[in-house]
Amino acid sequence: MATQSLKTAIGTYPHTKPLKDGTVQPAGFALEHVEVSPIVAAFRRMIRNQEFDVSEMAISTYIVARAHDKPITAIPVFVVRSFPHGATQYNTKSGIEEPKDLEGRRVGVRAYTVTSGLWARGLLSDEYGVDLDKVTWVVVDEEHVQEYQTPPNVAQAGAGKSLETMLIDGEIDAAVGIGRVDSPQVKPLIPNAQQAAFAWAKESGIYPINHTIVIQNRILESDPGVAPALFNAFKEAKQVVTDRIAAGNALPEDDERQRLQDALGTDPLPYGVGPNLMTLEAVIRYNVEQGLIDSPVSVQSLFASNTLDLA
């Protein structure tokens, strides 16, 4: 029987490299990797044109896509995670002194449904009491899911606008997810963000998931075995890094993984529904509270049924 080839769009990370260089291969399937850089560019192509058989995808984008009946299903593999504590920066001339001061202000984010924005807003609401409805969220890009309609407190910036420039110029008071800004009047909203993030993770049990892996439904319908085969292959690829670190052969690219593992005291990239249940429940709740989807969905409904018990 011929091996089925799957066209994939997956970012290159230490824990996916063994899949991409062929060291690890899913049983019964061959992966035909398409390089997309930055990988976020693949999300829109997957949702709008089903361009790949398997694709990495931001988890909030995926949940919104499912709410609009896009024919894709995830497996509980989470290749990118990031704490939101350092994501929000503000202009010091805005008069903002603490997160609550964001109310009544204009805060930039690339697009309303991006996952970094979702987690940052959820954190601001849960931990700092920010009323998200009292903030005007200024976006500079279109949403990946075309059918999605943003809430009334979301404003589109003019064509060609840059969040970084808008923040420095005071056109917006704060911004989420724009990276380091080289300006003395732009500062992080939450001080000691890294320490705050680790403390929050230990207290809440939440370790934010940014990207998952999705498969076209037509592929799953033709061969349901592709879901567990891919899950196991991603798990095996991650284990290559785990074993390398344990053997004292860590590469420079493993430093971040090792740092997170030391800080969290556990696997910094857990796969499977069970180990991630609290985080997945939080991301669904934030999707509802922030108006990305109309009503809650079950965690189990988001993933291929034959992967729910895999870990």
C-alpha positions as CSV (number, residue, x, y, z in Angstrom):
1,M,0.0,0.0,0.0
2,A,1.4,3.4,-1.0
3,T,2.3,5.8,1.7
4,Q,-0.1,8.8,1.8
5,S,1.6,12.2,1.4
6,L,0.4,15.1,3.5
7,K,1.1,18.7,2.5
8,T,2.0,20.6,5.7
9,A,2.7,24.1,6.9
10,I,4.5,23.9,10.2
11,G,7.0,26.3,11.8
12,T,10.5,25.3,12.5
13,Y,11.2,24.9,16.2
14,P,13.6,22.6,18.1
15,H,10.7,20.3,18.9
16,T,9.5,20.2,15.2
17,K,12.9,20.0,13.5
18,P,13.0,16.2,13.7
19,L,9.7,16.1,11.8
20,K,10.8,18.5,9.2
21,D,14.2,17.0,8.5
22,G,12.8,13.5,8.3
23,T,14.4,12.1,11.5
24,V,10.9,11.4,12.7
25,Q,8.1,10.4,10.4
26,P,4.4,9.6,11.2
27,A,3.6,5.9,10.7
28,G,2.0,5.3,7.3
29,F,2.3,8.9,6.1
30,A,4.9,11.1,4.4
31,L,5.1,14.8,5.1
32,E,5.6,17.3,2.3
33,H,6.7,20.4,4.1
34,V,5.8,23.8,2.6
35,E,7.9,26.6,4.1
36,V,5.8,29.6,5.1
37,S,7.5,32.5,6.9
38,P,6.3,33.9,9.1
39,I,4.2,30.9,9.9
40,V,1.2,33.1,10.8
41,A,0.8,33.7,7.0
42,A,-0.2,30.0,6.7
43,F,-3.2,30.4,8.9
44,R,-5.2,32.6,6.5
45,R,-4.3,30.4,3.6
46,M,-5.5,27.3,5.4
47,I,-8.8,28.8,6.5
48,R,-9.7,30.6,3.3
49,N,-8.3,28.2,0.7
50,Q,-7.7,24.9,2.5
51,E,-4.2,25.1,1.0
52,F,-2.6,22.5,3.2
53,D,-3.6,19.1,4.5
54,V,-2.1,19.8,7.9
55,S,-1.2,23.3,9.2
56,E,-0.1,25.0,12.3
57,M,-2.7,27.5,13.5
58,A,-3.3,30.0,16.3
59,I,-5.8,28.5,18.7
60,S,-8.1,31.4,18.9
61,T,-8.1,31.6,15.1
62,Y,-9.0,27.9,15.0
63,I,-11.8,28.3,17.5
64,V,-13.3,31.2,15.5
65,A,-12.9,29.2,12.3
66,R,-14.8,26.2,13.8
67,A,-17.6,28.6,14.9
68,H,-17.9,29.5,11.2
69,D,-18.0,25.9,10.1
70,K,-14.5,25.8,8.5
71,P,-13.7,22.1,7.7
72,I,-10.7,21.6,9.9
73,T,-10.1,19.7,13.2
74,A,-7.2,20.0,15.6
75,I,-5.1,17.4,17.4
76,P,-4.0,18.3,20.9
77,V,-0.4,19.2,19.9
78,F,0.6,22.7,21.0
79,V,3.8,23.8,19.4
80,V,3.9,27.5,20.5
81,R,3.1,28.8,24.0
82,S,3.7,32.3,25.4
83,F,2.8,34.1,28.6
84,P,1.0,37.4,28.0
85,H,2.4,39.3,30.9
86,G,5.0,41.1,28.8
87,A,2.9,41.6,25.7
88,T,1.3,45.0,26.6
89,Q,3.3,48.2,26.4
90,Y,2.1,51.8,27.0
91,N,3.2,55.3,26.1
92,T,4.4,57.0,29.3
93,K,2.9,60.4,28.2
94,S,-0.6,58.8,28.2
95,G,-1.0,59.1,31.9
96,I,-1.3,55.3,32.3
97,E,0.1,54.1,35.6
98,E,-1.5,50.7,36.0
99,P,-3.5,48.2,33.9
100,K,-6.9,49.5,35.1
101,D,-6.0,52.8,33.5
102,L,-6.5,51.2,30.1
103,E,-10.2,51.7,30.5
104,G,-11.3,54.6,28.3
105,R,-8.1,54.4,26.2
106,R,-7.2,53.2,22.7
107,V,-5.1,50.0,22.7
108,G,-3.6,48.6,19.5
109,V,-3.5,44.9,18.5
110,R,-2.8,43.5,15.1
111,A,-6.2,41.9,14.7
112,Y,-8.9,41.3,17.4
113,T,-8.9,37.5,17.1
114,V,-5.1,37.0,17.3
115,T,-4.3,34.7,20.2
116,S,-1.7,37.0,21.8
117,G,-4.3,39.6,22.1
118,L,-6.9,37.2,23.5
119,W,-4.5,36.0,26.3
120,A,-3.4,39.5,27.1
121,R,-7.0,40.8,27.4
122,G,-8.0,37.7,29.5
123,L,-5.1,38.4,31.8
124,L,-5.9,42.1,32.1
125,S,-9.5,41.2,33.0
126,D,-8.9,38.3,35.3
127,E,-5.9,39.5,37.2
128,Y,-6.1,43.3,37.0
129,G,-9.8,44.0,36.9
130,V,-9.8,45.7,33.5
131,D,-13.3,46.1,32.0
132,L,-12.4,45.1,28.4
133,D,-15.6,46.7,27.1
134,K,-14.4,50.1,28.2
135,V,-11.3,49.8,26.0
136,T,-11.2,50.7,22.3
137,W,-9.2,48.1,20.6
138,V,-7.5,49.5,17.5
139,V,-6.6,46.9,14.8
140,V,-4.4,47.3,11.7
141,D,-5.0,44.0,9.9
142,E,-8.0,42.0,8.8
143,E,-9.2,38.9,10.7
144,H,-8.1,35.5,9.4
145,V,-11.8,34.4,9.4
146,Q,-13.5,36.7,6.9
147,E,-17.0,36.1,8.2
148,Y,-16.1,37.2,11.8
149,Q,-17.6,40.5,12.8
150,T,-15.7,42.4,15.5
151,P,-17.5,43.9,18.6
152,P,-18.5,47.6,18.5
153,N,-15.5,48.7,20.6
154,V,-13.0,47.5,17.9
155,A,-11.8,50.3,15.5
156,Q,-9.9,49.8,12.3
157,A,-6.8,52.0,11.9
158,G,-6.1,53.8,8.6
159,A,-4.4,52.0,5.8
160,G,-0.7,51.5,6.2
161,K,-0.7,52.3,9.9
162,S,1.9,50.8,12.1
163,L,1.1,50.0,15.8
164,E,4.6,50.8,16.8
165,T,4.5,54.3,15.2
166,M,1.0,54.9,16.5
167,L,2.2,54.1,20.0
168,I,5.3,56.3,19.9
169,D,3.3,59.2,18.4
170,G,0.5,58.8,21.0
171,E,-2.2,58.0,18.5
172,I,-2.8,54.9,20.7
173,D,-2.1,54.8,24.4
174,A,-0.9,51.1,24.5
175,A,-0.4,48.2,22.3
176,V,-0.3,44.4,22.6
177,G,2.1,42.0,20.9
178,I,4.3,44.4,19.0
179,G,7.7,43.3,20.4
180,R,10.4,45.5,21.6
181,V,10.0,49.2,20.8
182,D,13.1,51.4,20.7
183,S,11.6,54.5,22.4
184,P,12.3,55.9,25.9
185,Q,8.6,56.7,26.2
186,V,7.3,53.2,25.7
187,K,7.4,50.9,28.7
188,P,5.9,47.5,29.6
189,L,2.6,47.7,31.4
190,I,3.3,44.9,33.8
191,P,6.7,45.1,35.6
192,N,8.7,42.0,36.3
193,A,6.6,40.3,33.7
194,Q,8.6,37.0,33.7
195,Q,8.3,36.5,37.4
196,A,4.6,37.5,37.4
197,A,4.0,34.9,34.6
198,F,5.6,32.0,36.4
199,A,3.8,32.8,39.6
200,W,0.5,33.1,37.7
201,A,1.1,29.7,36.0
202,K,1.8,28.0,39.3
203,E,-1.2,29.6,41.0
204,S,-3.8,29.3,38.2
205,G,-2.6,26.1,36.4
206,I,-2.8,28.0,33.1
207,Y,0.1,27.9,30.7
208,P,-1.1,29.8,27.6
209,I,-1.4,27.9,24.3
210,N,-0.8,29.9,21.2
211,H,-0.6,27.5,18.3
212,T,-2.1,24.1,17.7
213,I,-2.1,21.7,14.7
214,V,-5.1,21.3,12.4
215,I,-6.0,18.8,9.7
216,Q,-8.5,19.1,6.9
217,N,-11.7,17.2,7.7
218,R,-11.6,15.5,4.3
219,I,-8.2,13.9,5.2
220,L,-9.6,12.7,8.6
221,E,-12.7,11.3,6.9
222,S,-10.7,9.4,4.3
223,D,-8.3,8.0,7.0
224,P,-9.0,8.7,10.7
225,G,-5.7,7.1,11.5
226,V,-3.9,10.3,10.4
227,A,-4.8,12.1,13.6
228,P,-3.1,9.7,16.1
229,A,-0.2,9.1,13.7
230,L,0.5,12.8,13.6
231,F,0.1,13.2,17.3
232,N,2.6,10.4,18.0
233,A,5.0,11.8,15.5
234,F,4.9,15.3,17.1
235,K,5.4,13.7,20.5
236,E,8.3,11.7,19.3
237,A,9.9,14.8,17.7
238,K,9.6,16.6,21.0
239,Q,11.1,13.7,22.9
240,V,14.3,14.1,20.8
241,V,14.9,17.4,22.5
242,T,13.9,16.1,25.9
243,D,16.4,13.3,25.6
244,R,19.1,15.6,24.3
245,I,18.7,17.9,27.3
246,A,18.6,14.9,29.8
247,A,21.8,13.5,28.3
248,G,23.6,16.8,28.8
249,N,23.9,17.4,25.0
250,A,21.6,20.4,24.8
251,L,22.1,22.7,21.8
252,P,22.0,26.5,22.1
253,E,18.5,26.3,20.6
254,D,17.4,24.3,23.6
255,D,18.2,27.0,26.1
256,E,14.7,28.5,26.2
257,R,13.1,25.0,26.6
258,Q,15.5,24.3,29.5
259,R,14.9,27.7,31.1
260,L,11.1,27.2,31.1
261,Q,11.4,23.6,32.3
262,D,13.5,24.8,35.3
263,A,11.1,27.7,36.1
264,L,7.9,25.7,35.8
265,G,9.2,22.5,37.2
266,T,7.5,20.5,34.5
267,D,7.4,19.8,30.8
268,P,7.1,23.3,29.2
269,L,5.4,21.8,26.1
270,P,2.7,19.4,27.3
271,Y,0.7,17.7,24.5
272,G,-2.7,16.0,25.0
273,V,-6.1,17.2,26.2
274,G,-5.7,16.0,29.8
275,P,-2.5,17.9,30.8
276,N,-3.9,21.0,29.2
277,L,-7.5,21.0,30.3
278,M,-7.4,24.1,32.5
279,T,-5.7,26.1,29.9
280,L,-8.1,24.9,27.1
281,E,-11.1,25.8,29.3
282,A,-9.6,29.2,29.9
283,V,-9.0,29.9,26.2
284,I,-12.6,28.9,25.4
285,R,-13.9,31.1,28.2
286,Y,-11.9,34.1,26.9
287,N,-13.2,33.5,23.4
288,V,-16.8,33.8,24.7
289,E,-16.2,36.7,27.1
290,Q,-14.4,38.7,24.4
291,G,-17.0,38.1,21.7
292,L,-14.9,35.9,19.4
293,I,-17.6,33.2,19.6
294,D,-21.2,33.4,20.7
295,S,-21.4,30.5,23.2
296,P,-19.1,28.0,24.9
297,V,-17.9,24.8,23.2
298,S,-16.6,21.7,24.9
299,V,-12.9,21.1,25.0
300,Q,-13.4,17.6,23.5
301,S,-15.3,19.0,20.5
302,L,-12.2,20.8,19.3
303,F,-10.0,17.8,18.8
304,A,-10.1,14.6,16.7
305,S,-12.0,12.0,18.9
306,N,-9.3,9.4,18.6
307,T,-6.7,11.7,20.1
308,L,-8.6,12.8,23.2
309,D,-6.9,10.2,25.4
310,L,-3.5,10.5,24.0
311,A,-0.8,12.2,26.0
